[in-house]
Amino acid sequence: MLRILPFALLAPFASAMAQQPVTQPPAPIPVSTYDHERDAPVATARRIRATIRVDGVLDEDVWASAQPITRLTQYDPSEGQPGSQPTDIRFLYDDEALYIGARMHDTLPATARVGRRDMGMSASDWLTVIIDA
């Protein structure tokens, strides 16, 4: 009798669970209509004769003469959508180098993340430049 008692106590719960309606799987998330090849901005580098100091500060007058790219899009969390913060990127070149200057504005103060070696970078801001030569 003791061996049947645990089963007898579980039977009503199992019966109630069997009568629960089956839920449908969630609808698929629509694929972005953003096309990297069609929608990616195209830059034109301006040839310069001035000297550029590579120091992270775009204070040389020649930077103002370069046509900026401002129509940039997100990759994550909303692929193909306009960036959430203003960014402008300028390209200059001379006989020695291609110079890429970017101003990436952010309404939040700068912070430094302390992380483990090889940690993911998904919580960071990224700028990716792809040169198709």
C-alpha positions in Angstrom: 0.0 0.0 0.0 2.8 2.4 0.7 4.3 2.0 -2.7 1.0 2.9 -4.4 0.4 6.0 -2.2 3.0 8.3 -3.8 1.7 7.5 -7.2 -1.8 8.1 -6.1 -0.8 11.5 -4.8 0.9 12.5 -8.0 -1.8 11.3 -10.4 -4.2 14.3 -9.9 -1.3 16.7 -10.6 -0.2 14.8 -13.7 -3.8 14.8 -14.9 -4.1 18.6 -14.4 -0.8 19.2 -16.3 -2.0 17.1 -19.2 -5.1 19.3 -19.6 -3.1 22.6 -20.0 -3.3 24.1 -23.5 -0.1 23.9 -25.6 1.3 27.3 -26.3 2.5 28.2 -29.8 6.1 29.1 -30.3 6.8 32.8 -30.6 6.6 34.4 -34.0 9.9 34.7 -35.8 11.7 38.0 -35.6 11.6 39.7 -39.0 14.9 39.9 -40.8 16.4 43.3 -41.3 15.8 45.0 -44.7 19.2 46.6 -44.3 21.6 45.6 -47.1 25.2 46.2 -46.3 26.3 46.4 -49.9 23.4 48.6 -51.0 23.1 50.8 -48.0 26.7 51.3 -46.7 27.9 54.9 -46.9 30.7 55.6 -49.4 33.6 57.8 -48.5 35.9 60.0 -50.6 39.3 60.6 -49.3 40.7 64.1 -49.9 44.4 64.4 -50.9 46.4 66.7 -48.7 49.8 68.4 -48.7 49.6 69.4 -45.0 51.2 67.4 -42.2 48.9 65.4 -40.0 50.0 64.6 -36.4 48.5 61.2 -35.4 47.5 62.0 -31.8 43.8 61.4 -31.6 43.0 65.1 -31.8 41.6 66.4 -35.1 42.8 70.0 -34.7 44.5 70.5 -38.0 42.6 72.8 -40.3 42.7 70.3 -43.1 40.3 68.0 -41.3 37.5 70.6 -41.8 38.0 70.5 -45.6 37.3 66.7 -45.8 33.7 65.7 -46.6 32.3 63.9 -43.5 30.3 60.7 -43.5 27.4 61.1 -41.1 24.8 58.6 -42.4 25.9 55.7 -40.2 23.9 52.7 -39.0 23.8 50.4 -36.0 24.7 46.8 -36.0 23.4 46.0 -32.6 20.7 46.2 -31.2 18.9 47.5 -34.2 20.8 46.5 -37.4 20.4 49.0 -40.2 18.8 51.7 -38.0 20.4 55.2 -37.7 23.0 55.5 -35.0 21.7 56.6 -31.6 24.6 59.1 -31.2 26.0 61.5 -33.8 29.2 60.4 -35.4 31.2 61.9 -38.3 34.1 60.3 -40.1 36.6 62.0 -42.4 39.2 60.6 -44.7 42.5 62.3 -45.9 45.5 60.9 -47.7 49.0 61.9 -48.8 51.9 60.0 -50.4 52.5 58.2 -47.2 49.3 57.2 -45.5 45.5 57.2 -45.4 44.2 59.1 -42.3 40.8 58.4 -40.8 39.4 60.8 -38.3 36.3 60.1 -36.4 34.3 62.1 -33.9 32.0 59.8 -32.0 29.8 61.8 -29.7 28.2 60.2 -26.6 25.7 61.7 -24.2 26.9 59.4 -21.4 30.2 60.1 -19.7 33.2 58.0 -20.6 33.7 54.9 -18.5 36.4 52.2 -18.3 35.3 48.6 -17.9 37.4 46.3 -15.9 37.1 42.9 -17.4 38.6 39.5 -17.6 41.0 38.5 -20.3 39.2 37.5 -23.5 35.8 38.8 -22.3 33.2 39.7 -24.8 33.1 43.3 -26.1 29.3 43.5 -26.8 28.8 46.2 -24.2 31.4 48.5 -25.9 31.1 51.1 -28.6 32.8 50.0 -31.9 33.8 51.7 -35.1 34.5 49.4 -38.0 36.1 50.6 -41.2 36.2 48.3 -44.2 38.3 49.3 -47.1 37.4 47.6 -50.4 40.4 48.2 -52.6 
